[in-house]
Amino acid sequence: MTEPSARIPAPQRPTDRGGFDRRLIAPMILGSILNPVNSSMLAVALIPIGRSFGAPPSQTAWLVSALYLATAVGQPVIGRLVDSYGPRLLYLTGTALVGAAGLLGMFAPNLGMLILSRVLLGFGTSAAYPASMFLLRAESDRTGLKSPSGILAALSACSQVIAVIGPTVGGLLISAGGWHLIFGVNVPLSAACLVLGAVRLPSLATLKEVSGVRPAQRTDAAGMVLFAVMLTTFMLFLMSPRAGTWYLPVLSVAAGTAFAVRELRTPEPFVDLRVLRGNAPLLATYGRQLLAYTTTYAFLYGFTQWLEEGRSLSAQTAGMLLLPMSAAAVVATVVTGRRAAVRGKLVVGALVQLAGCAALLFADAASPLWLLALIGAVAGIPQGLNGLANQNALYAQADPARMGSSAGLLRTFTYLGALAASAANAAFFRDGATTEGLHHLGWLLLAVAVAFLVASVADRSLHRIGRPQDTSDDGTDAPLPQRADR
């Protein structure tokens, strides 16, 4: 990135006097919640959808996997397109696709069409987050100031809030008009994003002029295709590992090898493996994100399905029972959000996550509702801490010129965790969401939580993020942070 210019920017940007352009906040936040909206509301809809189409949990699990597989592929691909063509075009295209996918899901005649709707939702919701991170970095370059930590916290907090109140909202929508409404809600959300994005997001030409943004010159379509093939074949095998699908991991390895060779040789690769290889702190952040969200999503979907089947609660009651999880996540994010340091958040989040996973081992069909609500509240605390900490770590560690694709990769690892969680839920709930299956899931999540704790404690580079001399009280007037890996 070029150094911030000293000249006075164009007069049509009223906030160009030196502060962060707060008109960007509304479209960034609204776009960024589209994915957690569609992730979390489905948790209480899987059982009603299965009953509607006569499908067991092992089949409805594809509704979860379809969105996350599409998002895992789409986030870095669209993130790189953001780096090349700017955030506005990709934001508007993605949010328009969300509205179309919502209509398709609302009127889907069978499970296959519903899965297709989820695929389209996955790609459509992949644009807003990398676009937002790109805009944050562009604003930093324009003002010469660190992008306010409060805005990063707001993005994380809103996603966390939506993710954890989604089951409650979904339960209310289902009770009001059936599971179709959790797809239909995407239509007004998409319309609002389109209006806000068209009115408030700057064009690439404006960003070039005002912020000195230099877009990537090439998009490396071949690298994107190889990446998509590698990831898709691997995750399809992970969803249903058996001897008859031996060719899937073979294809994944072949595509991965070709992808690595391609990226190491091309001048402007989709994923710069040479830079990534030398950025161990960023790689560690991606690994922690994978572990954290394996636990988060396995708990969200597994515990919710068990509440409806194993505990025999209605979708509405199960959703209401998860409200303490929402409150705990929000409080954790708000209390710690303006602190740039990440290591303490990760260690505390890991320890509380261990407690939440252990609590699953003691839940059964006779457990009182207050105890189940308490388990949810405990699980909400690490949801509020871990995602925020990893997002802040990425902002400090990533190459500014690749902020869009780096942010997309962070989301890819989020959804790789979600896919692993979906595979675990499908395996342990193959014959229904039983208490025995929940306990087996709890043991697996305990192992993942231990790995997350070790990864957080062992990463010494985290000490250098958010040091007092790098931050200000209000998060808006400190100089640009140094890369943690430099």
C-alpha positions as a Python dict, from the first residue, in 0.01 Angstrom:
ca = {
    (1, 'M'): (0, 0, 0),
    (2, 'T'): (113, 352, -61),
    (3, 'E'): (176, 592, 224),
    (4, 'P'): (-126, 810, 318),
    (5, 'S'): (-138, 1121, 107),
    (6, 'A'): (-106, 1464, 264),
    (7, 'R'): (-335, 1631, 11),
    (8, 'I'): (-695, 1714, 96),
    (9, 'P'): (-923, 1443, -46),
    (10, 'A'): (-1226, 1502, -263),
    (11, 'P'): (-1487, 1730, -101),
    (12, 'Q'): (-1777, 1494, -164),
    (13, 'R'): (-1654, 1274, 123),
    (14, 'P'): (-1765, 1479, 428),
    (15, 'T'): (-1573, 1261, 669),
    (16, 'D'): (-1244, 1300, 484),
    (17, 'R'): (-1120, 1553, 741),
    (18, 'G'): (-926, 1277, 915),
    (19, 'G'): (-1175, 1055, 1096),
    (20, 'F'): (-1308, 717, 997),
    (21, 'D'): (-1598, 744, 751),
    (22, 'R'): (-1877, 620, 975),
    (23, 'R'): (-2125, 606, 688),
    (24, 'L'): (-1954, 278, 598),
    (25, 'I'): (-2043, 111, 927),
    (26, 'A'): (-2410, 31, 854),
    (27, 'P'): (-2356, -152, 521),
    (28, 'M'): (-2049, -330, 660),
    (29, 'I'): (-2235, -460, 965),
    (30, 'L'): (-2557, -547, 783),
    (31, 'G'): (-2367, -736, 513),
    (32, 'S'): (-2149, -918, 763),
    (33, 'I'): (-2446, -1060, 956),
    (34, 'L'): (-2598, -1230, 651),
    (35, 'N'): (-2391, -1541, 703),
    (36, 'P'): (-2449, -1586, 1078),
    (37, 'V'): (-2820, -1521, 1018),
    (38, 'N'): (-2837, -1814, 779),
    (39, 'S'): (-2602, -2028, 987),
    (40, 'S'): (-2775, -1999, 1321),
    (41, 'M'): (-3146, -1991, 1239),
    (42, 'L'): (-3119, -2325, 1062),
    (43, 'A'): (-3017, -2493, 1389),
    (44, 'V'): (-3380, -2505, 1508),
    (45, 'A'): (-3519, -2573, 1159),
    (46, 'L'): (-3338, -2899, 1083),
    (47, 'I'): (-3590, -3117, 1266),
    (48, 'P'): (-3901, -2945, 1114),
    (49, 'I'): (-3743, -2957, 765),
    (50, 'G'): (-3660, -3324, 811),
    (51, 'R'): (-4019, -3397, 910),
    (52, 'S'): (-4150, -3195, 616),
    (53, 'F'): (-3945, -3390, 360),
    (54, 'G'): (-3920, -3721, 546),
    (55, 'A'): (-3542, -3689, 579),
    (56, 'P'): (-3327, -3809, 875),
    (57, 'P'): (-3059, -3590, 1041),
    (58, 'S'): (-2786, -3753, 830),
    (59, 'Q'): (-2955, -3604, 518),
    (60, 'T'): (-3060, -3266, 658),
    (61, 'A'): (-2697, -3224, 770),
    (62, 'W'): (-2628, -3138, 404),
    (63, 'L'): (-2822, -2815, 456),
    (64, 'V'): (-2550, -2714, 699),
    (65, 'S'): (-2263, -2852, 494),
    (66, 'A'): (-2381, -2698, 166),
    (67, 'L'): (-2366, -2344, 302),
    (68, 'Y'): (-2032, -2391, 471),
    (69, 'L'): (-1871, -2569, 177),
    (70, 'A'): (-1979, -2288, -56),
    (71, 'T'): (-1860, -2027, 193),
    (72, 'A'): (-1529, -2198, 260),
    (73, 'V'): (-1455, -2187, -113),
    (74, 'G'): (-1622, -1853, -178),
    (75, 'Q'): (-1468, -1641, 99),
    (76, 'P'): (-1105, -1637, -20),
    (77, 'V'): (-1204, -1639, -389),
    (78, 'I'): (-1436, -1341, -349),
    (79, 'G'): (-1186, -1182, -111),
    (80, 'R'): (-925, -1191, -386),
    (81, 'L'): (-1178, -1045, -631),
    (82, 'V'): (-1234, -766, -378),
    (83, 'D'): (-858, -703, -381),
    (84, 'S'): (-877, -677, -762),
    (85, 'Y'): (-1208, -503, -833),
    (86, 'G'): (-1286, -322, -511),
    (87, 'P'): (-1542, -390, -236),
    (88, 'R'): (-1850, -217, -381),
    (89, 'L'): (-1904, -437, -689),
    (90, 'L'): (-1857, -763, -500),
    (91, 'Y'): (-2068, -647, -204),
    (92, 'L'): (-2364, -557, -427),
    (93, 'T'): (-2337, -875, -635),
    (94, 'G'): (-2315, -1099, -329),
    (95, 'T'): (-2603, -942, -141),
    (96, 'A'): (-2825, -958, -452),
    (97, 'L'): (-2752, -1333, -474),
    (98, 'V'): (-2860, -1369, -109),
    (99, 'G'): (-3206, -1234, -192),
    (100, 'A'): (-3246, -1467, -490),
    (101, 'A'): (-3135, -1766, -281),
    (102, 'G'): (-3382, -1673, -7),
    (103, 'L'): (-3670, -1679, -255),
    (104, 'L'): (-3556, -2015, -392),
    (105, 'G'): (-3541, -2166, -43),
    (106, 'M'): (-3876, -2023, 58),
    (107, 'F'): (-4052, -2203, -227),
    (108, 'A'): (-3829, -2511, -255),
    (109, 'P'): (-4038, -2818, -343),
    (110, 'N'): (-3788, -3075, -216),
    (111, 'L'): (-3473, -3116, -9),
    (112, 'G'): (-3246, -3099, -315),
    (113, 'M'): (-3367, -2752, -411),
    (114, 'L'): (-3333, -2643, -50),
    (115, 'I'): (-2970, -2758, -51),
    (116, 'L'): (-2913, -2562, -373),
    (117, 'S'): (-3054, -2255, -202),
    (118, 'R'): (-2804, -2300, 79),
    (119, 'V'): (-2518, -2326, -172),
    (120, 'L'): (-2622, -1996, -329),
    (121, 'L'): (-2654, -1840, 16),
    (122, 'G'): (-2301, -1954, 93),
    (123, 'F'): (-2156, -1780, -211),
    (124, 'G'): (-2374, -1472, -168),
    (125, 'T'): (-2283, -1417, 196),
    (126, 'S'): (-1910, -1452, 119),
    (127, 'A'): (-1865, -1098, -12),
    (128, 'A'): (-1944, -865, 278),
    (129, 'Y'): (-1675, -965, 529),
    (130, 'P'): (-1369, -938, 299),
    (131, 'A'): (-1520, -617, 157),
    (132, 'S'): (-1547, -477, 509),
    (133, 'M'): (-1190, -567, 600),
    (134, 'F'): (-1070, -412, 273),
    (135, 'L'): (-1255, -90, 356),
    (136, 'L'): (-1106, -83, 707),
    (137, 'R'): (-756, -101, 566),
    (138, 'A'): (-835, 159, 299),
    (139, 'E'): (-962, 396, 568),
    (140, 'S'): (-643, 340, 765),
    (141, 'D'): (-437, 434, 462),
    (142, 'R'): (-653, 739, 391),
    (143, 'T'): (-643, 881, 743),
    (144, 'G'): (-298, 762, 850),
    (145, 'L'): (-460, 632, 1167),
    (146, 'K'): (-526, 289, 1296),
    (147, 'S'): (-876, 172, 1206),
    (148, 'P'): (-1069, 196, 1532),
    (149, 'S'): (-1070, -121, 1737),
    (150, 'G'): (-1428, -34, 1827),
    (151, 'I'): (-1537, -96, 1467),
    (152, 'L'): (-1361, -432, 1455),
    (153, 'A'): (-1534, -515, 1782),
    (154, 'A'): (-1868, -398, 1641),
    (155, 'L'): (-1833, -629, 1340),
    (156, 'S'): (-1749, -921, 1565),
    (157, 'A'): (-2014, -835, 1824),
    (158, 'C'): (-2293, -808, 1569),
    (159, 'S'): (-2196, -1140, 1412),
    (160, 'Q'): (-2180, -1299, 1755),
    (161, 'V'): (-2516, -1154, 1856),
    (162, 'I'): (-2685, -1277, 1540),
    (163, 'A'): (-2519, -1618, 1564),
    (164, 'V'): (-2647, -1678, 1914),
    (165, 'I'): (-2991, -1517, 1894),
    (166, 'G'): (-3048, -1677, 1555),
    (167, 'P'): (-3192, -1999, 1702),
    (168, 'T'): (-3435, -1795, 1912),
    (169, 'V'): (-3544, -1581, 1617),
    (170, 'G'): (-3563, -1890, 1400),
    (171, 'G'): (-3786, -2063, 1652),
    (172, 'L'): (-4022, -1764, 1659),
    (173, 'L'): (-4035, -1751, 1278),
    (174, 'I'): (-4106, -2123, 1257),
    (175, 'S'): (-4388, -2093, 1510),
    (176, 'A'): (-4529, -1796, 1316),
    (177, 'G'): (-4520, -1936, 964),
    (178, 'G'): (-4311, -2249, 933),
    (179, 'W'): (-3947, -2310, 842),
    (180, 'H'): (-3996, -2136, 505),
    (181, 'L'): (-3970, -1799, 679),
    (182, 'I'): (-3608, -1850, 780),
    (183, 'F'): (-3529, -1842, 408),
    (184, 'G'): (-3772, -1563, 325),
    (185, 'V'): (-3612, -1326, 577),
    (186, 'N'): (-3316, -1297, 338),
    (187, 'V'): (-3524, -1098, 90),
    (188, 'P'): (-3568, -779, 300),
    (189, 'L'): (-3214, -812, 437),
    (190, 'S'): (-3078, -832, 82),
    (191, 'A'): (-3281, -528, -25),
    (192, 'A'): (-3150, -324, 267),
    (193, 'C'): (-2790, -420, 186),
    (194, 'L'): (-2836, -326, -180),
    (195, 'V'): (-2972, 18, -92),
    (196, 'L'): (-2707, 94, 171),
    (197, 'G'): (-2427, -46, -45),
    (198, 'A'): (-2530, 152, -352),
    (199, 'V'): (-2561, 477, -157),
    (200, 'R'): (-2267, 458, 84),
    (201, 'L'): (-1990, 232, -44),
    (202, 'P'): (-1718, 408, -246),
    (203, 'S'): (-1628, 291, -594),
    (204, 'L'): (-1285, 151, -671),
    (205, 'A'): (-1196, 473, -856),
    (206, 'T'): (-1277, 677, -545),
    (207, 'L'): (-1069, 447, -326),
    (208, 'K'): (-776, 480, -565),
    (209, 'E'): (-797, 858, -553),
    (210, 'V'): (-868, 913, -185),
    (211, 'S'): (-693, 622, -14),
    (212, 'G'): (-415, 537, -258),
    (213, 'V'): (-549, 181, -296),
    (214, 'R'): (-363, -26, -552),
    (215, 'P'): (-582, -316, -672),
    (216, 'A'): (-433, -651, -766),
    (217, 'Q'): (-358, -669, -1137),
    (218, 'R'): (-451, -1033, -1190),
    (219, 'T'): (-712, -1266, -1042),
    (220, 'D'): (-538, -1603, -1100),
    (221, 'A'): (-851, -1786, -1215),
    (222, 'A'): (-661, -2115, -1255),
    (223, 'G'): (-544, -2099, -894),
    (224, 'M'): (-899, -2030, -775),
    (225, 'V'): (-1034, -2331, -966),
    (226, 'L'): (-766, -2563, -829),
    (227, 'F'): (-829, -2434, -477),
    (228, 'A'): (-1204, -2495, -516),
    (229, 'V'): (-1151, -2850, -646),
    (230, 'M'): (-905, -2931, -367),
    (231, 'L'): (-1133, -2805, -93),
    (232, 'T'): (-1460, -2938, -234),
    (233, 'T'): (-1338, -3294, -291),
    (234, 'F'): (-1179, -3308, 53),
    (235, 'M'): (-1488, -3184, 231),
    (236, 'L'): (-1721, -3412, 35),
    (237, 'F'): (-1515, -3706, 155),
    (238, 'L'): (-1509, -3575, 510),
    (239, 'M'): (-1888, -3552, 511),
    (240, 'S'): (-1926, -3920, 426),
    (241, 'P'): (-1594, -4109, 457),
    (242, 'R'): (-1617, -4459, 315),
    (243, 'A'): (-1416, -4693, 94),
    (244, 'G'): (-1638, -4631, -208),
    (245, 'T'): (-1537, -4265, -225),
    (246, 'W'): (-1161, -4326, -214),
    (247, 'Y'): (-1118, -4117, -527),
    (248, 'L'): (-1222, -3796, -350),
    (249, 'P'): (-912, -3760, -128),
    (250, 'V'): (-697, -3867, -423),
    (251, 'L'): (-845, -3585, -633),
    (252, 'S'): (-800, -3345, -342),
    (253, 'V'): (-430, -3429, -308),
    (254, 'A'): (-378, -3402, -684),
    (255, 'A'): (-556, -3066, -702),
    (256, 'G'): (-368, -2946, -392),
    (257, 'T'): (-33, -3038, -546),
    (258, 'A'): (-119, -2861, -870),
    (259, 'F'): (-243, -2562, -671),
    (260, 'A'): (83, -2535, -474),
    (261, 'V'): (295, -2557, -790),
    (262, 'R'): (80, -2297, -963),
    (263, 'E'): (84, -2051, -673),
    (264, 'L'): (460, -2074, -629),
    (265, 'R'): (524, -1998, -996),
    (266, 'T'): (267, -1735, -1092),
    (267, 'P'): (361, -1365, -1044),
    (268, 'E'): (35, -1267, -869),
    (269, 'P'): (-102, -1583, -707),
    (270, 'F'): (-448, -1624, -559),
    (271, 'V'): (-284, -1732, -232),
    (272, 'D'): (77, -1623, -201),
    (273, 'L'): (218, -1936, -43),
    (274, 'R'): (566, -1782, -27),
    (275, 'V'): (445, -1499, 195),
    (276, 'L'): (204, -1722, 387),
    (277, 'R'): (479, -1975, 454),
    (278, 'G'): (691, -1705, 617),
    (279, 'N'): (402, -1573, 829),
    (280, 'A'): (381, -1834, 1104),
    (281, 'P'): (165, -1616, 1334),
    (282, 'L'): (-103, -1582, 1064),
    (283, 'L'): (-97, -1957, 998),
    (284, 'A'): (-142, -2016, 1371),
    (285, 'T'): (-441, -1780, 1370),
    (286, 'Y'): (-601, -1980, 1090),
    (287, 'G'): (-542, -2302, 1286),
    (288, 'R'): (-700, -2159, 1601),
    (289, 'Q'): (-999, -2042, 1398),
    (290, 'L'): (-1052, -2396, 1267),
    (291, 'L'): (-1041, -2546, 1617),
    (292, 'A'): (-1257, -2277, 1777),
    (293, 'Y'): (-1538, -2304, 1527),
    (294, 'T'): (-1537, -2682, 1515),
    (295, 'T'): (-1643, -2663, 1879),
    (296, 'T'): (-1874, -2364, 1834),
    (297, 'Y'): (-2079, -2507, 1548),
    (298, 'A'): (-2085, -2864, 1677),
    (299, 'F'): (-2229, -2729, 2001),
    (300, 'L'): (-2474, -2495, 1827),
    (301, 'Y'): (-2623, -2757, 1596),
    (302, 'G'): (-2567, -3068, 1806),
    (303, 'F'): (-2699, -2927, 2134),
    (304, 'T'): (-2997, -2764, 1963),
    (305, 'Q'): (-3100, -3081, 1779),
    (306, 'W'): (-3067, -3276, 2104),
    (307, 'L'): (-3289, -3025, 2285),
    (308, 'E'): (-3564, -3090, 2028),
    (309, 'E'): (-3527, -3468, 1999),
    (310, 'G'): (-3343, -3595, 2307),
    (311, 'R'): (-3509, -3348, 2544),
    (312, 'S'): (-3838, -3331, 2343),
    (313, 'L'): (-3864, -2951, 2334),
    (314, 'S'): (-4034, -2750, 2061),
    (315, 'A'): (-3828, -2543, 1816),
    (316, 'Q'): (-3951, -2224, 1983),
    (317, 'T'): (-3865, -2346, 2335),
    (318, 'A'): (-3523, -2471, 2224),
    (319, 'G'): (-3453, -2133, 2067),
    (320, 'M'): (-3560, -1947, 2381),
    (321, 'L'): (-3343, -2176, 2592),
    (322, 'L'): (-3037, -2058, 2399),
    (323, 'L'): (-3093, -1691, 2485),
    (324, 'P'): (-2844, -1709, 2778),
    (325, 'M'): (-2582, -1818, 2526),
    (326, 'S'): (-2659, -1501, 2332),
    (327, 'A'): (-2633, -1282, 2639),
    (328, 'A'): (-2304, -1435, 2748),
    (329, 'A'): (-2148, -1392, 2402),
    (330, 'V'): (-2261, -1030, 2378),
    (331, 'V'): (-2131, -942, 2724),
    (332, 'A'): (-1796, -1108, 2656),
    (333, 'T'): (-1756, -921, 2328),
    (334, 'V'): (-1865, -581, 2462),
    (335, 'V'): (-1652, -601, 2776),
    (336, 'T'): (-1333, -703, 2593),
    (337, 'G'): (-1395, -562, 2244),
    (338, 'R'): (-1204, -235, 2275),
    (339, 'R'): (-894, -404, 2411),
    (340, 'A'): (-658, -483, 2126),
    (341, 'A'): (-467, -755, 2316),
    (342, 'V'): (-571, -1103, 2209),
    (343, 'R'): (-377, -1361, 2411),
    (344, 'G'): (-576, -1318, 2731),
    (345, 'K'): (-904, -1348, 2541),
    (346, 'L'): (-791, -1671, 2378),
    (347, 'V'): (-669, -1835, 2698),
    (348, 'V'): (-983, -1747, 2894),
    (349, 'G'): (-1200, -1849, 2600),
    (350, 'A'): (-1021, -2184, 2577),
    (351, 'L'): (-1065, -2261, 2947),
    (352, 'V'): (-1436, -2175, 2948),
    (353, 'Q'): (-1480, -2372, 2627),
    (354, 'L'): (-1339, -2676, 2804),
    (355, 'A'): (-1595, -2633, 3082),
    (356, 'G'): (-1883, -2605, 2832),
    (357, 'C'): (-1779, -2920, 2645),
    (358, 'A'): (-1743, -3113, 2972),
    (359, 'A'): (-2093, -3004, 3075),
    (360, 'L'): (-2240, -3185, 2773),
    (361, 'L'): (-2134, -3514, 2930),
    (362, 'F'): (-2378, -3461, 3218),
    (363, 'A'): (-2685, -3355, 3017),
    (364, 'D'): (-2968, -3606, 2976),
    (365, 'A'): (-3341, -3622, 2911),
    (366, 'A'): (-3415, -3546, 3278),
    (367, 'S'): (-3191, -3238, 3302),
    (368, 'P'): (-3384, -2932, 3428),
    (369, 'L'): (-3426, -2641, 3191),
    (370, 'W'): (-3225, -2405, 3413),
    (371, 'L'): (-2923, -2636, 3389),
    (372, 'L'): (-2950, -2657, 3009),
    (373, 'A'): (-2972, -2278, 2992),
    (374, 'L'): (-2661, -2254, 3211),
    (375, 'I'): (-2472, -2489, 2979),
    (376, 'G'): (-2564, -2262, 2689),
    (377, 'A'): (-2448, -1953, 2879),
    (378, 'V'): (-2110, -2112, 2948),
    (379, 'A'): (-2075, -2200, 2579),
    (380, 'G'): (-2154, -1840, 2481),
    (381, 'I'): (-1852, -1688, 2657),
    (382, 'P'): (-1586, -1844, 2429),
    (383, 'Q'): (-1802, -1761, 2127),
    (384, 'G'): (-1772, -1396, 2227),
    (385, 'L'): (-1396, -1411, 2295),
    (386, 'N'): (-1232, -1643, 2044),
    (387, 'G'): (-1373, -1507, 1719),
    (388, 'L'): (-1299, -1147, 1817),
    (389, 'A'): (-944, -1231, 1923),
    (390, 'N'): (-863, -1416, 1601),
    (391, 'Q'): (-1011, -1134, 1391),
    (392, 'N'): (-794, -877, 1570),
    (393, 'A'): (-491, -1103, 1531),
    (394, 'L'): (-549, -1132, 1157),
    (395, 'Y'): (-575, -755, 1120),
    (396, 'A'): (-231, -719, 1281),
    (397, 'Q'): (-68, -1012, 1102),
    (398, 'A'): (-195, -1004, 742),
    (399, 'D'): (-25, -834, 449),
    (400, 'P'): (-224, -510, 396),
    (401, 'A'): (-215, -558, 18),
    (402, 'R'): (-395, -891, 63),
    (403, 'M'): (-634, -795, 340),
    (404, 'G'): (-943, -905, 143),
    (405, 'S'): (-815, -1252, 57),
    (406, 'S'): (-653, -1297, 401),
    (407, 'A'): (-983, -1212, 570),
    (408, 'G'): (-1157, -1450, 331),
    (409, 'L'): (-917, -1728, 430),
    (410, 'L'): (-995, -1665, 797),
    (411, 'R'): (-1361, -1723, 717),
    (412, 'T'): (-1263, -2031, 515),
    (413, 'F'): (-1108, -2183, 825),
    (414, 'T'): (-1419, -2083, 1018),
    (415, 'Y'): (-1633, -2286, 782),
    (416, 'L'): (-1388, -2573, 762),
    (417, 'G'): (-1453, -2597, 1134),
    (418, 'A'): (-1825, -2578, 1069),
    (419, 'L'): (-1800, -2856, 812),
    (420, 'A'): (-1603, -3072, 1053),
    (421, 'A'): (-1871, -3002, 1314),
    (422, 'S'): (-2145, -3096, 1070),
    (423, 'A'): (-1967, -3421, 987),
    (424, 'A'): (-1935, -3499, 1359),
    (425, 'N'): (-2302, -3427, 1423),
    (426, 'A'): (-2406, -3644, 1128),
    (427, 'A'): (-2187, -3930, 1257),
    (428, 'F'): (-2300, -3917, 1620),
    (429, 'F'): (-2667, -3846, 1540),
    (430, 'R'): (-2697, -4094, 1255),
    (431, 'D'): (-3004, -4254, 1416),
    (432, 'G'): (-3136, -3935, 1574),
    (433, 'A'): (-3019, -3674, 1824),
    (434, 'T'): (-2996, -3909, 2122),
    (435, 'T'): (-2840, -3847, 2461),
    (436, 'E'): (-2579, -4113, 2392),
    (437, 'G'): (-2483, -3934, 2071),
    (438, 'L'): (-2460, -3603, 2257),
    (439, 'H'): (-2220, -3755, 2510),
    (440, 'H'): (-2000, -3899, 2234),
    (441, 'L'): (-1998, -3556, 2070),
    (442, 'G'): (-1898, -3402, 2402),
    (443, 'W'): (-1589, -3623, 2429),
    (444, 'L'): (-1479, -3524, 2079),
    (445, 'L'): (-1529, -3154, 2154),
    (446, 'L'): (-1326, -3187, 2474),
    (447, 'A'): (-1031, -3310, 2266),
    (448, 'V'): (-1070, -3021, 2021),
    (449, 'A'): (-1094, -2770, 2306),
    (450, 'V'): (-772, -2903, 2460),
    (451, 'A'): (-597, -2859, 2124),
    (452, 'F'): (-725, -2500, 2106),
    (453, 'L'): (-594, -2424, 2455),
    (454, 'V'): (-250, -2562, 2368),
    (455, 'A'): (-242, -2362, 2043),
    (456, 'S'): (-332, -2041, 2227),
    (457, 'V'): (-81, -2082, 2509),
    (458, 'A'): (204, -2192, 2282),
    (459, 'D'): (183, -1900, 2036),
    (460, 'R'): (431, -1648, 2179),
    (461, 'S'): (372, -1401, 1893),
    (462, 'L'): (36, -1310, 2048),
    (463, 'H'): (216, -1113, 2321),
    (464, 'R'): (312, -851, 2061),
    (465, 'I'): (-44, -776, 1949),
    (466, 'G'): (-221, -490, 2123),
    (467, 'R'): (69, -364, 2329),
    (468, 'P'): (-14, -40, 2515),
    (469, 'Q'): (213, 171, 2297),
    (470, 'D'): (27, 56, 1983),
    (471, 'T'): (-323, 150, 2091),
    (472, 'S'): (-516, 449, 2217),
    (473, 'D'): (-801, 478, 2461),
    (474, 'D'): (-1061, 541, 2195),
    (475, 'G'): (-905, 323, 1929),
    (476, 'T'): (-910, 601, 1668),
    (477, 'D'): (-593, 803, 1699),
    (478, 'A'): (-310, 555, 1728),
    (479, 'P'): (-61, 505, 1445),
    (480, 'L'): (-88, 206, 1218),
    (481, 'P'): (14, -114, 1400),
    (482, 'Q'): (324, -302, 1301),
    (483, 'R'): (280, -643, 1146),
    (484, 'A'): (312, -902, 1419),
    (485, 'D'): (535, -1120, 1203),
    (486, 'R'): (786, -848, 1118),
}
